[in-house]
């Protein structure tokens, strides 16, 4: 029996998953007919070793790239087998031969084959040094031949024109002549004049918007609520289970109601009535309903249920009715009517 498991477990730098796959593939390959190739697919190896098919595929690919496994065929016809170098490590004639094969395999601590570095003549940037005869001086331009500058580069292209480096530097570095300077200044002055004339025409067509006085601007921002009116509106919204996000219209209705009542000097009255109304509903065990009916309409001056009753008095009555002892049950007759009629007959 070949020492497959002991040999592969002793190989340096291989992960546990890679060793398990090598052991399983090599054992199946040595015990197959004909020996040397394993026909098991990835799903079988996953079922035998665990993991996922994706991990198994990556592991087999990594082992093939390291020269430890060989594969031939594709798909269902794929076969896996140990490479000659790996098989010599566990199939040698004696221990010395196997040790020599492992040394010949020469895996580093990460399980990779050592990289062979061929001596090359590279510069400090890792590039081949340029030979003196590779770059030739610029030659006169001929039809069908390359026009190179003194550095061996293609001339720059500006649209459809081809200019050299010296001509390009002359065009970009030469100062303008006095005539060009005067022409440029005249063009700038003409553009500024046209811009000012166009701006004046736009101002004539679009009249300026008059800014409203500060008092009107403040009123246009909406009613300015005090802390007392805001607190009362929040308490009323809590009783009717109204939130600003859930029902914005009802929320604004309450805020406007408390603000107008505050401007009319009736905020204290509204607060007292609301406290009595809430207590009355609590004592009666009735949930509040119909906020519009309670407030009334703005056109009628908000004369709703809140001012139709003295809610503090009704709350006291409801509390008294709730705290009153239950009425006594009527006394039961000593003699039933049927028994009384029987006594009269006798």
PATOR-759662 format. One line per field, with one value per residue (C-alpha): residue number from 1; x, y, z. Coordinates in steps of 0.02 Angstrom, whole numbers, plus 50000, padded with zeros to 5 digits. Layout:
REM residues N
tido = c(NUM  ...)
x = c(X  ...)
y = c(Y  ...)
z = c(Z  ...)
This chain:
REM residues 346
tido = c(1  2  3  4  5  6  7  8  9  10  11  12  13  14  15  16  17  18  19  20  21  22  23  24  25  26  27  28  29  30  31  32  33  34  35  36  37  38  39  40  41  42  43  44  45  46  47  48  49  50  51  52  53  54  55  56  57  58  59  60  61  62  63  64  65  66  67  68  69  70  71  72  73  74  75  76  77  78  79  80  81  82  83  84  85  86  87  88  89  90  91  92  93  94  95  96  97  98  99  100  101  102  103  104  105  106  107  108  109  110  111  112  113  114  115  116  117  118  119  120  121  122  123  124  125  126  127  128  129  130  131  132  133  134  135  136  137  138  139  140  141  142  143  144  145  146  147  148  149  150  151  152  153  154  155  156  157  158  159  160  161  162  163  164  165  166  167  168  169  170  171  172  173  174  175  176  177  178  179  180  181  182  183  184  185  186  187  188  189  190  191  192  193  194  195  196  197  198  199  200  201  202  203  204  205  206  207  208  209  210  211  212  213  214  215  216  217  218  219  220  221  222  223  224  225  226  227  228  229  230  231  232  233  234  235  236  237  238  239  240  241  242  243  244  245  246  247  248  249  250  251  252  253  254  255  256  257  258  259  260  261  262  263  264  265  266  267  268  269  270  271  272  273  274  275  276  277  278  279  280  281  282  283  284  285  286  287  288  289  290  291  292  293  294  295  296  297  298  299  300  301  302  303  304  305  306  307  308  309  310  311  312  313  314  315  316  317  318  319  320  321  322  323  324  325  326  327  328  329  330  331  332  333  334  335  336  337  338  339  340  341  342  343  344  345  346)
x = c(50000  50073  50103  50000  49924  50086  50185  50061  50033  50221  50230  50267  50159  49997  49831  49728  49597  49729  49807  49637  49598  49770  49752  49577  49622  49785  49704  49561  49685  49798  49650  49560  49565  49673  49777  49837  49679  49533  49365  49274  49184  49178  49011  49079  49233  49124  49015  49167  49270  49142  49140  49062  49087  49155  49291  49329  49349  49466  49571  49591  49638  49769  49845  49854  49942  50071  50110  50043  49891  49862  49695  49636  49468  49327  49155  49099  49251  49374  49507  49627  49792  49950  50091  50249  50344  50210  50188  50374  50360  50250  50278  50467  50555  50623  50626  50783  50706  50548  50647  50746  50584  50514  50673  50663  50482  50555  50398  50422  50332  50175  50167  50223  50357  50507  50513  50654  50738  50835  50977  50923  50999  50866  50881  50821  50642  50637  50642  50760  50895  50883  51021  51102  51063  50876  50835  50880  50886  50741  50744  50662  50483  50459  50298  50253  50392  50379  50419  50507  50574  50743  50676  50610  50426  50287  50252  50103  49940  49831  49671  49723  49892  50054  50182  50349  50406  50505  50361  50239  50350  50362  50173  50141  50283  50291  50210  50070  50112  50048  49920  49853  49845  49745  49625  49597  49560  49435  49347  49335  49263  49135  49077  49059  48954  48840  48822  48769  48644  48567  48553  48462  48338  48300  48268  48147  48049  48043  47990  48073  47971  47926  47981  47834  47845  47913  47743  47661  47806  47788  47601  47632  47739  47585  47523  47656  47604  47649  47711  47543  47444  47569  47558  47368  47364  47484  47374  47219  47308  47363  47183  47122  47276  47330  47512  47591  47657  47500  47366  47441  47271  47199  47361  47355  47171  47209  47355  47248  47105  47215  47301  47137  47069  47228  47207  47026  47083  46992  47140  47118  46932  46972  47103  46981  46843  46961  47021  46840  46796  46942  46900  46715  46760  46879  46749  46616  46740  46703  46836  46832  46763  46723  46851  46759  46601  46697  46785  46650  46682  46794  46658  46539  46672  46718  46557  46562  46537  46684  46578  46405  46419  46508  46622  46701  46527  46483  46649  46607  46435  46513  46636  46497  46395  46546  46591  46410  46373  46264  46077  46013  45918  45729  45683  45622  45446  45437  45300  45290  45127  45086  45103  44997  44854  44860  44843  44693  44605  44627)
y = c(50000  50166  50296  50427  50510  50516  50588  50723  50777  50803  50920  51099  51251  51165  51208  51077  51082  51060  50912  50829  50848  50781  50630  50589  50610  50512  50368  50357  50366  50227  50113  50140  50030  50072  50150  50328  50428  50480  50502  50576  50741  50893  50849  50680  50761  50889  50751  50655  50801  50938  51119  51189  51151  51327  51298  51127  51199  51335  51211  51093  51239  51299  51124  51111  51279  51222  51066  50942  50881  50839  50843  50790  50802  50922  50910  50734  50661  50751  50645  50696  50619  50654  50736  50630  50737  50714  50527  50499  50568  50424  50288  50277  50111  50156  50296  50376  50385  50465  50594  50638  50660  50776  50878  50884  50945  51095  51184  51344  51380  51435  51275  51360  51311  51427  51562  51546  51714  51727  51853  52000  52169  52281  52459  52521  52535  52354  52400  52351  52482  52583  52555  52704  52646  52623  52810  52894  53077  53160  53137  53242  53191  53075  53009  52849  52867  52913  53094  53084  53230  53235  53128  52992  53041  53068  53253  53329  53344  53499  53462  53423  53510  53424  53536  53501  53539  53695  53771  53729  53816  53969  53980  53962  54067  54214  54374  54459  54605  54781  54770  54604  54678  54829  54718  54606  54757  54827  54658  54648  54825  54784  54627  54723  54856  54725  54641  54804  54844  54671  54687  54854  54778  54636  54758  54856  54700  54627  54758  54742  54653  54769  54706  54695  54787  54694  54682  54606  54486  54428  54398  54301  54178  54117  54135  54151  54029  54055  53917  53907  53884  53755  53656  53657  53603  53459  53401  53403  53309  53178  53151  53125  53021  53146  53157  53286  53150  53044  53179  53348  53427  53391  53448  53616  53633  53616  53737  53868  53844  53873  54022  54108  54076  54153  54307  54320  54309  54144  54026  54002  53964  53837  53754  53740  53670  53545  53483  53456  53371  53251  53209  53183  53062  52969  52948  52891  52775  52852  52884  53059  53068  53193  53331  53445  53434  53473  53626  53691  53778  53929  54024  54010  54065  53890  53870  53682  53560  53632  53785  53703  53635  53672  53522  53540  53525  53375  53295  53315  53237  53091  53066  53071  52943  52830  52844  52823  52653  52536  52540  52408  52264  52261  52154  51980  51936  51816  51715  51682  51729  51547  51498  51647  51598  51419  51484  51592  51443  51341)
z = c(50000  49948  50086  49998  50153  50252  50107  50057  50238  50252  50102  50158  50124  50071  50149  50236  50097  49962  50054  50074  49888  49838  49953  49889  49705  49718  49813  49686  49542  49612  49649  49482  49328  49235  49372  49359  49330  49441  49356  49506  49477  49589  49667  49723  49799  49888  49958  50017  50086  50120  50064  49906  49722  49696  49827  49754  49579  49641  49739  49591  49477  49603  49618  49428  49416  49545  49444  49573  49477  49294  49205  49035  48954  48996  49075  49116  49027  49140  49225  49364  49412  49508  49413  49387  49512  49647  49613  49633  49809  49870  49739  49753  49780  49952  50080  50007  49834  49902  50002  49847  49748  49882  49877  49688  49701  49794  49858  49957  50121  50025  49922  49761  49640  49660  49527  49404  49373  49214  49212  49107  49076  49156  49218  49389  49326  49265  49080  48944  48922  48763  48638  48557  48382  48416  48409  48250  48215  48127  47942  47809  47783  47636  47564  47657  47788  47971  48018  48187  48289  48375  48520  48405  48433  48310  48275  48364  48271  48286  48191  48014  48029  48078  48161  48241  48418  48373  48275  48417  48545  48433  48417  48604  48674  48554  48626  48526  48414  48456  48317  48386  48562  48504  48405  48557  48669  48544  48534  48724  48735  48599  48692  48855  48769  48692  48860  48946  48808  48820  49008  48991  48867  48986  49129  49019  48971  49148  49279  49449  49582  49725  49895  50017  50183  50330  50415  50260  50238  50417  50394  50233  50330  50421  50600  50733  50870  51051  51164  51253  51092  51029  51192  51190  51008  51049  51194  51085  50947  51073  51131  50951  50904  50771  50713  50599  50483  50484  50462  50419  50380  50553  50634  50544  50588  50773  50761  50674  50799  50951  50866  50824  50998  51069  50960  51020  51202  51233  51246  51435  51409  51273  51384  51530  51420  51339  51509  51565  51400  51412  51594  51549  51411  51526  51664  51541  51454  51284  51153  51076  50900  50761  50787  50664  50768  50926  50853  50737  50572  50555  50460  50609  50733  50795  50896  50914  51057  51153  51201  51199  51377  51539  51521  51693  51773  51663  51712  51897  51869  51775  51917  52047  51950  51937  52122  52185  52267  52166  52202  52321  52245  52287  52436  52394  52449  52594  52511  52325  52237  52198  52381  52435  52317  52384  52561  52513  52434  52588)
